[in-house]
């Protein structure tokens, strides 16, 4: 599997404070922002040092051009991001761009594009190991640590290269609101988000992530939200993928499958309240690989999104990467795990089935 990386992603400085909020004089020690370099450095290290290393080929990424970004983002928005590079800007309480961070943002988007180009050229899966994440960035809004929507930019690039239908599956613990917003009226891009049922969180995230947000106009029926209750783990995630995601993608018949590989649905992530383990991410990734082989002639692009426990997220990435290779996870899980009660899993699945049916979805 080809892995794309660019050192400039480390130039995006998110500083320190009260977790993701600005610093407080009440504290003796400020904490590094959760979306900081250690999370990605550990991810890179475990892929290079773990059992999967011999199956990976590393490539240097690149920066995105303004023209490539404009396929997804508004021109005025881009001008604001570029202008903020001189002195930095806090776009929201959680979303900070320090002076000089622009190189990191451009490297994340461009490296995702180069990974896409590899998929299109070889027909084999590729991964962009990047930060900052992108799925909360709408065409004209920064949100949730995200500035450029790396996946949205890649999807538009794939269409510019001649592919007609692109599917995006996002299993980050948070709703992929920016990706939803960017393709909400577009029937040629099918967006799926499995996420904790957190609802909207203010002006930067007005979307609720509910099942009845199905698209608009010609895009009605092209946005599938799968809100999951807090405490959902491996069993429910895999059953939801099998029950709803797989038939939806088979009906859509995509030319390319893009995975927003958020790992913050793990039991040990400070930014989520879910219970997915290494094995859970491995099985989701194996299902994604099988779908890409079945529907897209193997065209599978994986772009890194969330995952904010800087140690356990790396282990989850290793497990997922083996899954994208079609292999079981070989590293032992270093942390304990309590599975969800089976009866609750069945009840949660039935409740989601009802919500989707009420919203107008029908699954075979």
PELINBEL-V696283 format. One record per residue. N is the residue number from 1. OMEGA is omega as a letter, one per 20 degrees, with the letter a starting at -180 (* if undefined). NEAR is the number of other ideal C-beta (glycine too) atoms within 8 Angstrom. D_FIRST is the distance of its C-alpha to the first C-alpha in Angstrom with 2 decimals. Layout:
BEGIN
N:OMEGA:NEAR:D_FIRST
N:OMEGA:NEAR:D_FIRST
END
This chain:
BEGIN
1:r:12:0.00
2:r:13:3.81
3:a:12:6.48
4:a:18:9.97
5:r:13:13.13
6:a:14:16.78
7:a:7:19.60
8:r:10:22.00
9:r:15:20.77
10:a:9:22.85
11:r:11:25.92
12:a:14:26.41
13:r:7:29.20
14:r:11:30.13
15:a:8:32.97
16:a:7:34.65
17:r:12:37.11
18:a:10:37.75
19:a:8:34.15
20:a:10:33.21
21:r:8:36.83
22:a:7:38.89
23:r:9:40.47
24:r:9:43.61
25:a:4:46.64
26:a:3:47.18
27:r:8:44.31
28:a:2:44.49
29:r:4:40.72
30:r:8:38.43
31:r:8:34.87
32:r:7:31.74
33:a:12:30.56
34:r:10:27.87
35:a:11:25.47
36:a:8:25.53
37:a:7:23.41
38:a:8:23.37
39:a:16:21.18
40:r:13:18.30
41:r:9:19.02
42:r:12:18.77
43:r:14:15.46
44:a:10:14.07
45:a:9:16.07
46:r:12:15.02
47:a:15:11.27
48:a:9:12.54
49:a:6:15.28
50:a:9:14.40
51:a:8:13.53
52:a:12:9.79
53:a:9:9.82
54:a:5:9.64
55:a:6:6.23
56:r:12:4.88
57:a:6:6.07
58:a:8:8.62
59:r:10:10.67
60:r:7:14.09
61:a:13:14.98
62:r:10:18.41
63:r:10:21.37
64:r:13:22.24
65:r:7:25.50
66:r:7:28.45
67:r:6:28.34
68:r:12:24.81
69:a:13:25.91
70:r:9:29.08
71:r:10:27.34
72:a:11:27.13
73:r:14:29.53
74:a:7:33.28
75:a:7:34.73
76:r:7:37.18
77:r:11:34.53
78:r:12:32.43
79:r:8:35.61
80:r:8:36.21
81:a:14:32.83
82:a:8:33.24
83:a:7:36.81
84:a:12:35.92
85:a:11:33.99
86:a:6:37.32
87:a:5:38.66
88:a:12:36.14
89:r:7:36.82
90:a:9:36.52
91:r:11:35.66
92:a:10:36.31
93:a:7:37.16
94:a:8:33.49
95:a:14:31.92
96:r:11:32.68
97:r:16:31.83
98:r:10:33.27
99:a:7:34.53
100:a:9:31.78
101:a:13:29.02
102:a:11:28.39
103:r:11:25.99
104:r:14:23.69
105:r:14:23.98
106:r:12:23.32
107:r:17:20.24
108:a:18:18.78
109:a:16:19.54
110:r:15:18.62
111:r:17:15.20
112:r:19:14.55
113:r:14:15.98
114:r:13:13.91
115:r:18:10.63
116:a:13:12.69
117:r:8:13.73
118:r:13:10.33
119:a:15:10.04
120:a:11:13.64
121:a:6:13.44
122:a:8:10.77
123:a:8:10.99
124:r:9:7.32
125:r:14:6.09
126:a:16:5.82
127:r:16:7.70
128:r:16:10.98
129:a:12:12.38
130:r:17:15.95
131:i:12:19.57
132:r:14:22.07
133:a:15:21.05
134:a:19:22.35
135:r:18:23.22
136:a:16:26.88
137:r:14:27.50
138:r:11:29.58
139:a:12:30.55
140:a:7:33.49
141:r:10:33.01
142:a:12:31.22
143:r:14:30.84
144:a:14:29.28
145:a:10:27.68
146:a:15:26.19
147:r:11:27.33
148:a:15:24.95
149:a:16:23.19
150:a:14:19.65
151:r:16:18.71
152:r:15:22.03
153:r:19:21.71
154:r:15:18.32
155:r:15:19.91
156:r:10:22.87
157:r:12:20.89
158:r:14:19.22
159:r:12:22.80
160:r:7:24.10
161:r:7:21.68
162:r:5:23.26
163:a:11:21.58
164:a:6:24.43
165:a:12:23.27
166:r:14:20.67
167:r:14:20.25
168:r:16:19.47
169:a:13:19.30
170:r:17:20.12
171:r:12:20.57
172:a:17:21.63
173:a:13:25.00
174:r:15:26.84
175:r:13:27.59
176:a:15:25.56
177:a:15:28.87
178:r:18:27.90
179:r:16:25.39
180:a:15:28.09
181:a:11:30.69
182:a:11:28.81
183:a:15:28.42
184:a:10:31.40
185:a:8:33.37
186:a:9:30.60
187:a:8:30.18
188:r:7:27.18
189:a:13:24.90
190:a:14:24.81
191:r:14:24.28
192:r:14:24.01
193:r:14:24.62
194:a:12:24.91
195:r:17:26.82
196:a:14:29.69
197:a:9:32.95
198:r:8:34.05
199:r:7:35.70
200:r:8:36.36
201:r:6:36.81
202:a:7:38.95
203:a:4:39.19
204:a:13:35.58
205:a:12:34.34
206:r:7:37.05
207:a:10:34.79
208:a:7:35.38
209:a:14:32.18
210:a:10:34.54
211:a:13:34.12
212:r:7:36.75
213:a:11:34.73
214:a:13:33.56
215:a:12:33.55
216:r:6:36.44
217:a:6:38.20
218:a:6:36.04
219:r:13:33.08
220:a:8:34.94
221:a:7:32.76
222:r:13:29.46
223:a:13:28.98
224:r:12:28.53
225:a:14:29.23
226:a:14:28.96
227:a:12:30.92
228:a:14:30.77
229:r:8:33.51
230:a:7:33.16
231:r:8:32.25
232:a:14:29.78
233:a:14:27.26
234:a:13:24.74
235:a:10:27.06
236:r:13:28.15
237:a:16:24.77
238:r:12:23.45
239:r:10:26.76
240:r:14:26.79
241:a:12:23.33
242:a:9:24.60
243:a:11:28.08
244:a:14:27.50
245:a:14:23.99
246:r:11:23.02
247:r:10:26.35
248:r:12:26.39
249:r:15:23.09
250:r:9:24.27
251:a:6:27.49
252:a:10:25.90
253:a:6:23.62
254:r:12:21.04
255:a:9:19.26
256:r:15:16.38
257:r:15:15.44
258:r:15:14.89
259:r:15:14.68
260:a:15:16.76
261:r:14:15.32
262:a:15:18.65
263:a:15:19.19
264:r:14:22.93
265:r:14:24.01
266:a:17:23.90
267:a:10:27.28
268:a:6:27.30
269:a:17:26.50
270:a:7:29.54
271:a:9:28.83
272:r:12:28.78
273:r:6:30.86
274:a:15:28.49
275:a:13:27.52
276:a:13:23.88
277:r:13:22.43
278:a:12:19.14
279:r:10:19.57
280:r:12:20.38
281:r:16:17.23
282:a:14:15.22
283:r:11:17.34
284:a:14:17.11
285:r:16:13.33
286:r:13:13.65
287:r:12:16.35
288:r:14:14.47
289:r:14:11.73
290:r:9:14.79
291:r:12:16.58
292:r:13:14.05
293:a:9:14.12
294:a:7:17.88
295:a:10:18.85
296:a:13:16.50
297:r:5:15.30
298:a:9:11.76
299:a:13:11.91
300:r:16:10.49
301:r:18:10.60
302:r:13:10.64
303:a:17:13.23
304:r:14:14.69
305:a:14:18.36
306:a:13:20.82
307:a:15:20.99
308:r:12:24.04
309:a:11:24.62
310:r:8:23.10
311:a:7:22.65
312:r:11:21.95
313:r:17:19.56
314:r:13:17.24
315:r:13:17.54
316:r:15:16.93
317:r:16:13.67
318:r:16:12.54
319:r:15:13.82
320:a:14:12.29
321:r:14:8.70
322:r:15:9.55
323:r:18:11.15
324:r:16:8.47
325:a:11:7.03
326:a:7:10.73
327:r:8:12.04
328:r:7:15.06
329:a:11:15.39
330:r:7:16.55
331:r:10:18.03
332:r:3:21.62
333:a:9:22.64
334:a:5:24.83
335:a:7:27.09
336:a:3:29.51
337:r:8:29.23
338:a:4:31.86
339:r:8:30.77
340:r:12:32.50
341:a:6:35.66
342:a:7:35.07
343:r:6:38.16
344:r:8:36.98
345:a:12:33.62
346:r:8:35.57
347:r:8:37.93
348:r:12:35.25
349:r:12:33.52
350:r:8:36.95
351:r:9:37.79
352:r:14:34.66
353:r:9:35.40
354:r:8:38.87
355:r:11:37.74
356:r:12:35.45
357:r:9:38.24
358:r:8:40.71
359:r:10:38.49
360:r:7:38.49
361:r:10:35.16
362:r:5:35.32
363:a:8:32.71
364:*:3:33.09
END
